[in-house]
Amino acid sequence: MTNSARLLIADFKAKSAAELDSIFCSAGPARLPATGNYRGTWLARIENAGTYKPFNLISQWLMFEVTPFGITFSDSNSGIWYFFNPALAAGNFVMRAEASRWRNTQCVTLNYESANLPGPVRDILYDEVKVIDDEHALGIGGFKGPAGDGDNFYFLLTRE
Protein backbone atom coordinates (compact mmCIF):
# COMPACT_ATOMS: atom_id res chain seq x y z
CA MET A 1 0.00 0.00 0.00
CA THR A 2 1.33 3.41 -0.91
CA ASN A 3 1.96 6.14 1.62
CA SER A 4 -0.71 8.34 -0.01
CA ALA A 5 -3.26 5.51 0.40
CA ARG A 6 -2.31 5.16 4.09
CA LEU A 7 -2.77 8.91 4.57
CA LEU A 8 -6.15 8.90 2.84
CA ILE A 9 -7.34 5.96 4.98
CA ALA A 10 -6.16 7.73 8.15
CA ASP A 11 -7.95 10.91 7.03
CA PHE A 12 -11.22 9.03 6.41
CA LYS A 13 -10.97 7.14 9.72
CA ALA A 14 -10.72 10.50 11.51
CA LYS A 15 -13.89 11.88 9.89
CA SER A 16 -17.20 11.97 11.73
CA ALA A 17 -20.24 10.17 10.37
CA ALA A 18 -21.66 13.58 9.40
CA GLU A 19 -18.54 14.36 7.36
CA LEU A 20 -18.69 10.95 5.68
CA ASP A 21 -22.36 11.55 4.91
CA SER A 22 -21.52 14.89 3.30
CA ILE A 23 -18.90 13.23 1.08
CA PHE A 24 -21.28 10.42 0.14
CA CYS A 25 -24.01 12.91 -0.75
CA SER A 26 -21.76 15.06 -2.94
CA ALA A 27 -23.31 16.17 -6.21
CA GLY A 28 -22.63 14.57 -9.52
CA PRO A 29 -23.59 11.47 -11.41
CA ALA A 30 -22.75 8.05 -10.07
CA ARG A 31 -20.00 6.17 -11.84
CA LEU A 32 -19.04 2.54 -11.60
CA PRO A 33 -15.75 1.76 -9.85
CA ALA A 34 -12.72 0.72 -11.90
CA THR A 35 -12.30 -3.04 -12.11
CA GLY A 36 -10.04 -4.76 -9.61
CA ASN A 37 -9.67 -5.77 -5.98
CA TYR A 38 -10.39 -3.19 -3.29
CA ARG A 39 -9.41 -3.59 0.34
CA GLY A 40 -12.11 -2.52 2.77
CA THR A 41 -11.65 -0.34 5.84
CA TRP A 42 -14.36 0.02 8.49
CA LEU A 43 -14.95 3.72 9.20
CA ALA A 44 -17.94 4.43 11.45
CA ARG A 45 -21.38 3.33 12.56
CA ILE A 46 -24.33 5.33 11.35
CA GLU A 47 -26.35 6.29 14.40
CA ASN A 48 -29.86 5.00 13.81
CA ALA A 49 -32.21 2.39 15.22
CA GLY A 50 -31.31 -0.26 12.65
CA THR A 51 -27.62 -0.14 13.50
CA TYR A 52 -28.23 -1.32 17.05
CA LYS A 53 -30.53 -4.25 16.32
CA PRO A 54 -28.66 -7.17 17.92
CA PHE A 55 -28.23 -9.16 14.67
CA ASN A 56 -26.96 -6.11 12.76
CA LEU A 57 -24.61 -5.02 15.52
CA ILE A 58 -23.05 -8.44 16.08
CA SER A 59 -22.83 -9.56 12.44
CA GLN A 60 -21.38 -6.26 11.21
CA TRP A 61 -18.89 -6.08 14.07
CA LEU A 62 -17.70 -9.62 13.35
CA MET A 63 -17.64 -9.40 9.55
CA PHE A 64 -16.43 -5.84 9.00
CA GLU A 65 -14.85 -4.33 12.11
CA VAL A 66 -12.87 -7.43 13.09
CA THR A 67 -12.44 -9.41 9.85
CA PRO A 68 -10.44 -8.12 6.85
CA PHE A 69 -12.80 -7.65 3.90
CA GLY A 70 -12.86 -6.34 0.39
CA ILE A 71 -14.67 -6.23 -2.91
CA THR A 72 -13.65 -7.29 -6.39
CA PHE A 73 -15.38 -5.22 -9.07
CA SER A 74 -15.52 -6.75 -12.55
CA ASP A 75 -16.17 -5.08 -15.88
CA SER A 76 -19.51 -6.86 -16.27
CA ASN A 77 -21.35 -4.62 -13.76
CA SER A 78 -20.90 -7.28 -11.13
CA GLY A 79 -18.57 -8.18 -8.33
CA ILE A 80 -17.99 -10.19 -5.17
CA TRP A 81 -17.52 -9.44 -1.49
CA TYR A 82 -14.71 -11.38 0.10
CA PHE A 83 -13.16 -11.88 3.51
CA PHE A 84 -9.37 -12.15 4.06
CA ASN A 85 -8.59 -12.84 0.39
CA PRO A 86 -10.41 -12.48 -2.97
CA ALA A 87 -10.30 -16.26 -3.31
CA LEU A 88 -12.69 -16.46 -0.33
CA ALA A 89 -15.72 -15.00 -2.09
CA ALA A 90 -18.65 -14.49 0.25
CA GLY A 91 -21.35 -13.11 -2.03
CA ASN A 92 -21.70 -11.90 -5.58
CA PHE A 93 -23.74 -8.88 -6.62
CA VAL A 94 -24.90 -6.85 -9.58
CA MET A 95 -24.15 -3.13 -9.48
CA ARG A 96 -26.15 -0.29 -10.95
CA ALA A 97 -25.58 3.46 -11.09
CA GLU A 98 -28.84 4.87 -9.76
CA ALA A 99 -30.50 6.85 -6.98
CA SER A 100 -29.54 5.92 -3.44
CA ARG A 101 -32.10 4.12 -1.31
CA TRP A 102 -30.78 5.91 1.79
CA ARG A 103 -29.50 9.34 0.73
CA ASN A 104 -30.52 12.11 -1.67
CA THR A 105 -27.75 11.36 -4.17
CA GLN A 106 -26.73 9.17 -7.06
CA CYS A 107 -24.53 6.19 -6.22
CA VAL A 108 -23.71 2.62 -7.21
CA THR A 109 -26.06 0.11 -5.62
CA LEU A 110 -24.89 -3.44 -4.89
CA ASN A 111 -27.81 -5.81 -5.35
CA TYR A 112 -27.61 -9.43 -4.22
CA GLU A 113 -30.85 -10.87 -5.66
CA SER A 114 -28.94 -13.36 -7.84
CA ALA A 115 -26.16 -14.10 -5.32
CA ASN A 116 -25.11 -17.65 -4.56
CA LEU A 117 -26.20 -17.25 -0.93
CA PRO A 118 -28.96 -18.75 1.19
CA GLY A 119 -32.29 -17.10 0.34
CA PRO A 120 -32.87 -15.37 3.68
CA VAL A 121 -29.37 -13.83 3.56
CA ARG A 122 -29.56 -12.92 -0.12
CA ASP A 123 -32.94 -11.25 0.36
CA ILE A 124 -31.77 -8.81 3.05
CA LEU A 125 -28.31 -7.75 1.81
CA TYR A 126 -27.84 -4.35 0.19
CA ASP A 127 -24.97 -1.84 0.01
CA GLU A 128 -24.11 1.40 -1.77
CA VAL A 129 -20.83 2.93 -2.90
CA LYS A 130 -19.80 6.34 -4.17
CA VAL A 131 -16.61 6.52 -6.24
CA ILE A 132 -14.26 9.16 -4.86
CA ASP A 133 -11.49 8.73 -7.44
CA ASP A 134 -10.00 5.94 -9.57
CA GLU A 135 -8.54 4.23 -6.49
CA HIS A 136 -11.15 4.78 -3.76
CA ALA A 137 -14.85 4.51 -3.03
CA LEU A 138 -16.88 5.37 0.04
CA GLY A 139 -19.58 2.89 0.96
CA ILE A 140 -22.59 2.48 3.17
CA GLY A 141 -23.17 -1.07 4.35
CA GLY A 142 -26.31 -2.55 5.72
CA PHE A 143 -29.50 -4.34 4.88
CA LYS A 144 -32.52 -3.65 2.72
CA GLY A 145 -34.72 -1.22 4.53
CA PRO A 146 -35.42 2.48 4.63
CA ALA A 147 -32.97 5.15 5.76
CA GLY A 148 -32.64 5.02 9.51
CA ASP A 149 -32.93 1.25 9.55
CA GLY A 150 -31.02 -0.38 6.69
CA ASP A 151 -28.04 2.01 6.50
CA ASN A 152 -25.71 0.88 9.29
CA PHE A 153 -22.04 1.75 8.69
CA TYR A 154 -19.52 3.53 6.49
CA PHE A 155 -16.57 1.82 4.86
CA LEU A 156 -13.77 2.88 2.54
CA LEU A 157 -12.56 0.82 -0.41
CA THR A 158 -8.95 1.20 -1.58
CA ARG A 159 -7.87 -0.36 -4.87
CA GLU A 160 -4.96 -2.78 -4.51
CORNOR-V639510 format. One record per residue. RES is the residue in one small letter. SS is DSSP state (~ for helix, > for strand, _ for the rest). PHI is phi in whole degrees, -180 to 180 (999 if undefined). Layout:
BEGIN
RES/SS/PHI, RES/SS/PHI
END
This chain:
BEGIN
m/_/999, t/_/-76, n/~/-64, s/~/-65, a/~/-66, r/~/-61, l/~/-66, l/~/-65, i/~/-62, a/~/-61, d/~/-62, f/~/-69, k/~/-65, a/~/-83, k/_/-77, s/_/-77, a/~/-61, a/~/-64, e/~/-67, l/~/-63, d/~/-62, s/~/-62, i/~/-65, f/~/-62, c/_/-88, s/_/-56, a/_/-68, g/_/115, p/_/-71, a/_/-76, r/_/-134, l/_/-70, p/_/-67, a/_/-64, t/_/-65, g/>/134, n/>/-91, y/>/-125, r/>/-80, g/>/-94, t/>/-132, w/>/-65, l/>/-113, a/>/-165, r/>/-76, i/_/-97, e/_/-76, n/_/-157, a/~/-62, g/~/-64, t/~/-61, y/~/-100, k/_/-64, p/~/-51, f/~/-62, n/~/-62, l/~/-60, i/~/-70, s/~/-66, q/~/-73, w/~/-62, l/~/-66, m/~/-87, f/~/-127, e/~/-79, v/~/-95, t/_/-95, p/_/-62, f/>/-139, g/>/-169, i/>/-135, t/>/-108, f/>/-97, s/_/-107, d/_/-87, s/_/-106, n/_/57, s/>/-142, g/>/-176, i/>/-138, w/>/-86, y/>/-141, f/>/-122, f/_/71, n/_/-153, p/_/-56, a/_/-69, l/_/-101, a/>/-60, a/>/-107, g/>/-169, n/>/-94, f/>/-149, v/>/-111, m/>/-114, r/>/-138, a/>/-84, e/>/-164, a/>/-68, s/_/-67, r/_/-75, w/_/-110, r/_/-133, n/_/-87, t/_/-162, q/>/-94, c/>/-155, v/>/-108, t/>/-93, l/>/-108, n/>/-113, y/_/-108, e/_/-55, s/_/-104, a/_/-67, n/_/-83, l/_/-132, p/_/-57, g/~/-48, p/~/-61, v/~/-73, r/~/-56, d/~/-73, i/~/-107, l/>/-74, y/>/-170, d/>/-145, e/>/-136, v/>/-134, k/>/-126, v/>/-68, i/>/-94, d/>/-157, d/_/-65, e/_/-115, h/>/-142, a/>/-143, l/>/-100, g/>/-125, i/>/-117, g/>/-106, g/>/169, f/>/-132, k/_/-58, g/_/154, p/_/-72, a/_/-56, g/_/91, d/_/-136, g/_/-83, d/>/-85, n/>/-115, f/>/-156, y/>/-101, f/>/-141, l/>/-114, l/>/-112, t/>/-123, r/>/-67, e/_/-91
END
